Amino acid sequence: SPSVDRMRREITGECGRHQVCQYAPIACYECHRFKPCYDVDHTINLERVNEEVQSARNGGLARQADVKRYMHIANRIRVVINICEAKREAITAERGVGS
């Protein structure tokens, strides 16, 4: 995933496919095969989707379906971010107990 300003790149997950989908990485969050990496910054994709939402909103009535679609993807990304934060906290707590 490249950032909005193209200054950063993150590997945000995998799905087991040998080829990259033409819709990756944004459509990955809706895919049932997607396995997000818990230790990366998924906000990089959230920022890109938020830009698409703004662009679609500026497109008027004709782009309302796109607004709904991108809002749904943004919500899925937020869920992944929350799950990844919980996983990181659990791993940190487990390492603290093991010490």
Protein Blocks (a to p, Z undefined) as FASTA:
>chain_A
ZZfkopaccdfbdehiabdcfkbcklmmmpmkbccdfkbcfklmmmmmmmmmmmmmmnoj
mlmmmmmmmmmmmmmmmmmmmmmmmmmmmmmmmmmmmZZ
